[in-house]
């Protein structure tokens, strides 16, 4: 899984996922079916697109205006 940003993943039923980006103070929730075949990562089976979700959310967070 390619993700330069560390995250924790909670694995639900039929591809539901909750991804926690602790360093960014952000949570990503994916509902619905999995996309792609899961790959073994440190004893868990994760979909290859989870790293892409994390990367895209990080880009969004980096471009938010600072108050």
Biopython code that builds the backbone (N, CA, C, O; Angstrom):
import numpy as np
from Bio.PDB.StructureBuilder import StructureBuilder

atoms = [
    (1, "UNK", "N", (0.847, -1.169, 0.000)),
    (1, "UNK", "CA", (0.000, 0.000, 0.000)),
    (1, "UNK", "C", (0.888, 1.227, 0.000)),
    (1, "UNK", "O", (1.771, 1.365, 0.847)),
    (2, "UNK", "N", (0.652, 2.117, -0.953)),
    (2, "UNK", "CA", (1.439, 3.339, -1.051)),
    (2, "UNK", "C", (0.729, 4.489, -0.371)),
    (2, "UNK", "O", (-0.329, 4.931, -0.819)),
    (3, "UNK", "N", (1.308, 4.967, 0.700)),
    (3, "UNK", "CA", (0.799, 6.161, 1.367)),
    (3, "UNK", "C", (1.939, 6.762, 2.178)),
    (3, "UNK", "O", (2.425, 6.149, 3.128)),
    (4, "UNK", "N", (2.366, 7.969, 1.795)),
    (4, "UNK", "CA", (3.433, 8.613, 2.553)),
    (4, "UNK", "C", (2.956, 9.127, 3.913)),
    (4, "UNK", "O", (3.770, 9.501, 4.756)),
    (5, "UNK", "N", (1.654, 9.146, 4.122)),
    (5, "UNK", "CA", (1.065, 9.636, 5.357)),
    (5, "UNK", "C", (0.666, 8.441, 6.221)),
    (5, "UNK", "O", (-0.074, 7.573, 5.757)),
    (6, "UNK", "N", (1.135, 8.377, 7.458)),
    (6, "UNK", "CA", (0.733, 7.253, 8.324)),
    (6, "UNK", "C", (-0.741, 7.352, 8.702)),
    (6, "UNK", "O", (-1.260, 8.440, 8.955)),
    (7, "UNK", "N", (-1.407, 6.200, 8.735)),
    (7, "UNK", "CA", (-2.813, 6.190, 9.134)),
    (7, "UNK", "C", (-3.157, 4.866, 9.789)),
    (7, "UNK", "O", (-2.471, 3.860, 9.608)),
    (8, "UNK", "N", (-4.236, 4.894, 10.554)),
    (8, "UNK", "CA", (-4.797, 3.692, 11.159)),
    (8, "UNK", "C", (-6.057, 3.347, 10.382)),
    (8, "UNK", "O", (-6.757, 4.238, 9.900)),
    (9, "UNK", "N", (-6.348, 2.051, 10.259)),
    (9, "UNK", "CA", (-7.535, 1.631, 9.519)),
    (9, "UNK", "C", (-8.395, 0.715, 10.382)),
    (9, "UNK", "O", (-7.898, -0.225, 11.003)),
    (10, "UNK", "N", (-9.685, 1.006, 10.409)),
    (10, "UNK", "CA", (-10.661, 0.105, 11.025)),
    (10, "UNK", "C", (-11.408, -0.552, 9.881)),
    (10, "UNK", "O", (-11.927, 0.125, 8.994)),
    (11, "UNK", "N", (-11.459, -1.871, 9.906)),
    (11, "UNK", "CA", (-12.009, -2.631, 8.796)),
    (11, "UNK", "C", (-13.403, -3.114, 9.133)),
    (11, "UNK", "O", (-13.616, -3.798, 10.134)),
    (12, "UNK", "N", (-14.354, -2.746, 8.281)),
    (12, "UNK", "CA", (-15.736, -3.139, 8.498)),
    (12, "UNK", "C", (-16.162, -4.213, 7.515)),
    (12, "UNK", "O", (-15.333, -4.811, 6.828)),
    (13, "UNK", "N", (-17.432, -4.445, 7.458)),
    (13, "UNK", "CA", (-18.024, -5.490, 6.626)),
    (13, "UNK", "C", (-18.158, -5.012, 5.177)),
    (13, "UNK", "O", (-18.557, -3.872, 4.937)),
    (14, "UNK", "N", (-17.828, -5.872, 4.217)),
    (14, "UNK", "CA", (-17.985, -5.610, 2.779)),
    (14, "UNK", "C", (-17.268, -4.356, 2.302)),
    (14, "UNK", "O", (-17.796, -3.618, 1.470)),
    (15, "UNK", "N", (-16.088, -4.112, 2.814)),
    (15, "UNK", "CA", (-15.294, -2.997, 2.320)),
    (15, "UNK", "C", (-15.508, -1.673, 3.017)),
    (15, "UNK", "O", (-14.917, -0.670, 2.616)),
    (16, "UNK", "N", (-16.329, -1.636, 4.041)),
    (16, "UNK", "CA", (-16.473, -0.389, 4.794)),
    (16, "UNK", "C", (-15.183, -0.158, 5.574)),
    (16, "UNK", "O", (-14.634, -1.085, 6.168)),
    (17, "UNK", "N", (-14.706, 1.078, 5.568)),
    (17, "UNK", "CA", (-13.444, 1.402, 6.217)),
    (17, "UNK", "C", (-13.540, 2.746, 6.930)),
    (17, "UNK", "O", (-14.239, 3.655, 6.482)),
    (18, "UNK", "N", (-12.829, 2.853, 8.037)),
    (18, "UNK", "CA", (-12.618, 4.127, 8.713)),
    (18, "UNK", "C", (-11.108, 4.302, 8.796)),
    (18, "UNK", "O", (-10.410, 3.469, 9.375)),
    (19, "UNK", "N", (-10.611, 5.379, 8.220)),
    (19, "UNK", "CA", (-9.180, 5.665, 8.215)),
    (19, "UNK", "C", (-8.934, 6.875, 9.102)),
    (19, "UNK", "O", (-9.599, 7.902, 8.959)),
    (20, "UNK", "N", (-7.986, 6.755, 10.012)),
    (20, "UNK", "CA", (-7.675, 7.830, 10.952)),
    (20, "UNK", "C", (-6.291, 8.363, 10.623)),
    (20, "UNK", "O", (-5.303, 7.629, 10.657)),
    (21, "UNK", "N", (-6.232, 9.648, 10.304)),
    (21, "UNK", "CA", (-4.964, 10.333, 10.051)),
    (21, "UNK", "C", (-4.674, 11.175, 11.285)),
    (21, "UNK", "O", (-5.033, 12.351, 11.343)),
    (22, "UNK", "N", (-4.026, 10.570, 12.264)),
    (22, "UNK", "CA", (-3.808, 11.221, 13.554)),
    (22, "UNK", "C", (-3.007, 12.515, 13.416)),
    (22, "UNK", "O", (-3.328, 13.510, 14.065)),
    (23, "UNK", "N", (-1.976, 12.513, 12.584)),
    (23, "UNK", "CA", (-1.133, 13.701, 12.421)),
    (23, "UNK", "C", (-1.890, 14.863, 11.791)),
    (23, "UNK", "O", (-1.518, 16.022, 11.976)),
    (24, "UNK", "N", (-2.949, 14.559, 11.047)),
    (24, "UNK", "CA", (-3.735, 15.594, 10.381)),
    (24, "UNK", "C", (-5.012, 15.920, 11.138)),
    (24, "UNK", "O", (-5.755, 16.824, 10.754)),
    (25, "UNK", "N", (-5.267, 15.185, 12.215)),
    (25, "UNK", "CA", (-6.508, 15.362, 12.980)),
    (25, "UNK", "C", (-7.729, 15.177, 12.063)),
    (25, "UNK", "O", (-8.662, 15.980, 12.081)),
    (26, "UNK", "N", (-7.699, 14.099, 11.261)),
    (26, "UNK", "CA", (-8.750, 13.862, 10.269)),
    (26, "UNK", "C", (-9.170, 12.391, 10.272)),
    (26, "UNK", "O", (-8.397, 11.498, 10.618)),
    (27, "UNK", "N", (-10.414, 12.181, 9.875)),
    (27, "UNK", "CA", (-10.978, 10.836, 9.745)),
    (27, "UNK", "C", (-11.624, 10.724, 8.367)),
    (27, "UNK", "O", (-12.335, 11.630, 7.932)),
    (28, "UNK", "N", (-11.372, 9.608, 7.685)),
    (28, "UNK", "CA", (-11.985, 9.319, 6.386)),
    (28, "UNK", "C", (-12.877, 8.104, 6.581)),
    (28, "UNK", "O", (-12.447, 7.100, 7.149)),
    (29, "UNK", "N", (-14.118, 8.189, 6.114)),
    (29, "UNK", "CA", (-15.045, 7.061, 6.198)),
    (29, "UNK", "C", (-15.418, 6.656, 4.779)),
    (29, "UNK", "O", (-15.892, 7.473, 3.990)),
    (30, "UNK", "N", (-15.196, 5.385, 4.470)),
    (30, "UNK", "CA", (-15.604, 4.854, 3.169)),
    (30, "UNK", "C", (-16.723, 3.859, 3.403)),
    (30, "UNK", "O", (-16.562, 2.892, 4.148)),
    (31, "UNK", "N", (-17.855, 4.100, 2.763)),
    (31, "UNK", "CA", (-19.003, 3.198, 2.856)),
    (31, "UNK", "C", (-19.124, 2.431, 1.548)),
    (31, "UNK", "O", (-18.797, 2.959, 0.486)),
    (32, "UNK", "N", (-19.583, 1.215, 1.616)),
    (32, "UNK", "CA", (-19.844, 0.476, 0.403)),
    (32, "UNK", "C", (-18.853, -0.630, 0.145)),
    (32, "UNK", "O", (-18.035, -0.982, 0.996)),
    (33, "UNK", "N", (-18.948, -1.166, -1.048)),
    (33, "UNK", "CA", (-18.170, -2.345, -1.416)),
    (33, "UNK", "C", (-16.719, -2.003, -1.676)),
    (33, "UNK", "O", (-16.370, -0.878, -2.034)),
    (34, "UNK", "N", (-15.884, -3.012, -1.484)),
    (34, "UNK", "CA", (-14.470, -2.810, -1.742)),
    (34, "UNK", "C", (-14.209, -2.694, -3.232)),
    (34, "UNK", "O", (-14.957, -3.223, -4.055)),
    (35, "UNK", "N", (-13.129, -1.991, -3.565)),
    (35, "UNK", "CA", (-12.750, -1.798, -4.960)),
    (35, "UNK", "C", (-11.351, -2.377, -5.124)),
    (35, "UNK", "O", (-10.394, -1.868, -4.539)),
    (36, "UNK", "N", (-11.231, -3.405, -5.891)),
    (36, "UNK", "CA", (-9.933, -4.047, -6.066)),
    (36, "UNK", "C", (-9.744, -5.177, -5.070)),
    (36, "UNK", "O", (-10.473, -5.288, -4.085)),
    (37, "UNK", "N", (-8.773, -5.994, -5.340)),
    (37, "UNK", "CA", (-8.501, -7.130, -4.471)),
    (37, "UNK", "C", (-7.634, -6.699, -3.293)),
    (37, "UNK", "O", (-6.648, -5.985, -3.475)),
    (38, "UNK", "N", (-7.998, -7.130, -2.087)),
    (38, "UNK", "CA", (-7.186, -6.788, -0.916)),
    (38, "UNK", "C", (-5.787, -7.383, -1.006)),
    (38, "UNK", "O", (-5.587, -8.453, -1.582)),
    (39, "UNK", "N", (-4.831, -6.678, -0.433)),
    (39, "UNK", "CA", (-3.440, -7.091, -0.391)),
    (39, "UNK", "C", (-3.024, -7.224, 1.068)),
    (39, "UNK", "O", (-3.420, -6.414, 1.905)),
    (40, "UNK", "N", (-2.235, -8.234, 1.371)),
    (40, "UNK", "CA", (-1.770, -8.420, 2.748)),
    (40, "UNK", "C", (-0.794, -7.309, 3.130)),
    (40, "UNK", "O", (0.223, -7.108, 2.467)),
    (41, "UNK", "N", (-1.116, -6.591, 4.206)),
    (41, "UNK", "CA", (-0.252, -5.536, 4.740)),
    (41, "UNK", "C", (-0.175, -5.744, 6.248)),
    (41, "UNK", "O", (-1.159, -5.545, 6.960)),
    (42, "UNK", "N", (0.986, -6.142, 6.726)),
    (42, "UNK", "CA", (1.214, -6.359, 8.153)),
    (42, "UNK", "C", (0.119, -7.208, 8.801)),
    (42, "UNK", "O", (-0.368, -6.881, 9.883)),
    (43, "UNK", "N", (-0.262, -8.296, 8.134)),
    (43, "UNK", "CA", (-1.228, -9.224, 8.709)),
    (43, "UNK", "C", (-2.682, -8.895, 8.437)),
    (43, "UNK", "O", (-3.566, -9.658, 8.826)),
    (44, "UNK", "N", (-2.952, -7.772, 7.777)),
    (44, "UNK", "CA", (-4.321, -7.391, 7.433)),
    (44, "UNK", "C", (-4.450, -7.360, 5.922)),
    (44, "UNK", "O", (-3.460, -7.201, 5.209)),
    (45, "UNK", "N", (-5.651, -7.511, 5.446)),
    (45, "UNK", "CA", (-5.902, -7.432, 4.013)),
    (45, "UNK", "C", (-6.578, -6.107, 3.708)),
    (45, "UNK", "O", (-7.732, -5.881, 4.074)),
    (46, "UNK", "N", (-5.836, -5.227, 3.026)),
    (46, "UNK", "CA", (-6.323, -3.879, 2.717)),
    (46, "UNK", "C", (-6.372, -3.680, 1.210)),
    (46, "UNK", "O", (-5.554, -4.232, 0.475)),
    (47, "UNK", "N", (-7.331, -2.891, 0.759)),
    (47, "UNK", "CA", (-7.461, -2.600, -0.660)),
    (47, "UNK", "C", (-6.382, -1.608, -1.079)),
    (47, "UNK", "O", (-5.989, -0.742, -0.298)),
    (48, "UNK", "N", (-5.907, -1.737, -2.311)),
    (48, "UNK", "CA", (-4.840, -0.851, -2.775)),
    (48, "UNK", "C", (-5.269, 0.613, -2.896)),
    (48, "UNK", "O", (-4.413, 1.498, -2.911)),
    (49, "UNK", "N", (-6.573, 0.888, -2.983)),
    (49, "UNK", "CA", (-7.018, 2.271, -3.154)),
    (49, "UNK", "C", (-7.070, 3.062, -1.848)),
    (49, "UNK", "O", (-7.288, 4.273, -1.894)),
    (50, "UNK", "N", (-6.879, 2.436, -0.687)),
    (50, "UNK", "CA", (-6.942, 3.160, 0.582)),
    (50, "UNK", "C", (-5.832, 4.208, 0.675)),
    (50, "UNK", "O", (-6.065, 5.316, 1.158)),
    (51, "UNK", "N", (-4.652, 3.870, 0.226)),
    (51, "UNK", "CA", (-3.552, 4.837, 0.219)),
    (51, "UNK", "C", (-3.860, 6.036, -0.649)),
    (51, "UNK", "O", (-3.450, 7.153, -0.334)),
    (52, "UNK", "N", (-4.582, 5.819, -1.745)),
    (52, "UNK", "CA", (-4.970, 6.924, -2.623)),
    (52, "UNK", "C", (-5.954, 7.855, -1.913)),
    (52, "UNK", "O", (-5.860, 9.075, -2.049)),
    (53, "UNK", "N", (-6.892, 7.290, -1.161)),
    (53, "UNK", "CA", (-7.827, 8.127, -0.395)),
    (53, "UNK", "C", (-7.064, 9.019, 0.577)),
    (53, "UNK", "O", (-7.341, 10.213, 0.686)),
    (54, "UNK", "N", (-6.108, 8.434, 1.277)),
    (54, "UNK", "CA", (-5.327, 9.188, 2.259)),
    (54, "UNK", "C", (-4.542, 10.305, 1.573)),
    (54, "UNK", "O", (-4.520, 11.436, 2.058)),
    (55, "UNK", "N", (-3.905, 9.996, 0.457)),
    (55, "UNK", "CA", (-3.115, 10.991, -0.270)),
    (55, "UNK", "C", (-3.984, 12.138, -0.764)),
    (55, "UNK", "O", (-3.592, 13.299, -0.647)),
    (56, "UNK", "N", (-5.151, 11.839, -1.311)),
    (56, "UNK", "CA", (-6.033, 12.887, -1.834)),
    (56, "UNK", "C", (-6.601, 13.759, -0.721)),
    (56, "UNK", "O", (-6.708, 14.975, -0.886)),
    (57, "UNK", "N", (-6.962, 13.163, 0.400)),
    (57, "UNK", "CA", (-7.470, 13.952, 1.528)),
    (57, "UNK", "C", (-6.368, 14.855, 2.065)),
    (57, "UNK", "O", (-6.636, 15.998, 2.436)),
    (58, "UNK", "N", (-5.130, 14.359, 2.112)),
    (58, "UNK", "CA", (-4.005, 15.180, 2.569)),
    (58, "UNK", "C", (-3.827, 16.396, 1.670)),
    (58, "UNK", "O", (-3.567, 17.494, 2.161)),
    (59, "UNK", "N", (-3.966, 16.214, 0.358)),
    (59, "UNK", "CA", (-3.865, 17.346, -0.577)),
    (59, "UNK", "C", (-4.946, 18.386, -0.287)),
    (59, "UNK", "O", (-4.679, 19.588, -0.294)),
    (60, "UNK", "N", (-6.149, 17.921, -0.037)),
    (60, "UNK", "CA", (-7.262, 18.826, 0.275)),
    (60, "UNK", "C", (-6.969, 19.594, 1.559)),
    (60, "UNK", "O", (-7.141, 20.812, 1.611)),
    (61, "UNK", "N", (-6.530, 18.888, 2.586)),
    (61, "UNK", "CA", (-6.234, 19.526, 3.863)),
    (61, "UNK", "C", (-5.106, 20.555, 3.732)),
    (61, "UNK", "O", (-5.155, 21.613, 4.359)),
    (62, "UNK", "N", (-4.106, 20.251, 2.930)),
    (62, "UNK", "CA", (-2.984, 21.178, 2.741)),
    (62, "UNK", "C", (-3.409, 22.461, 2.029)),
    (62, "UNK", "O", (-2.752, 23.492, 2.172)),
    (63, "UNK", "N", (-4.494, 22.408, 1.269)),
    (63, "UNK", "CA", (-4.939, 23.578, 0.512)),
    (63, "UNK", "C", (-6.057, 24.363, 1.183)),
    (63, "UNK", "O", (-6.559, 25.330, 0.609)),
    (64, "UNK", "N", (-6.452, 23.970, 2.378)),
    (64, "UNK", "CA", (-7.474, 24.720, 3.106)),
    (64, "UNK", "C", (-6.880, 26.039, 3.589)),
    (64, "UNK", "O", (-5.713, 26.089, 3.978)),
    (65, "UNK", "N", (-7.681, 27.112, 3.566)),
    (65, "UNK", "CA", (-7.158, 28.393, 4.068)),
    (65, "UNK", "C", (-6.874, 28.330, 5.570)),
    (65, "UNK", "O", (-7.610, 27.700, 6.330)),
    (66, "UNK", "N", (-5.816, 28.980, 5.970)),
    (66, "UNK", "CA", (-5.428, 29.024, 7.376)),
    (66, "UNK", "C", (-6.106, 30.222, 8.025)),
    (66, "UNK", "O", (-6.079, 31.330, 7.490)),
    (67, "UNK", "N", (-6.714, 29.988, 9.182)),
    (67, "UNK", "CA", (-7.412, 31.081, 9.869)),
    (67, "UNK", "C", (-6.553, 31.658, 10.951)),
    (67, "UNK", "O", (-6.970, 32.589, 11.640)),
]
sb = StructureBuilder()
sb.init_structure("model")
sb.init_model(0)
sb.init_chain("A")
sb.init_seg("    ")
for serial, (resi, resn, name, xyz) in enumerate(atoms, 1):
    if name == "N":
        sb.init_residue(resn, " ", resi, " ")
    sb.init_atom(name, np.array(xyz, "f"), 0.0, 1.0, " ", f" {name:<3s}", serial, name[0])
structure = sb.get_structure()
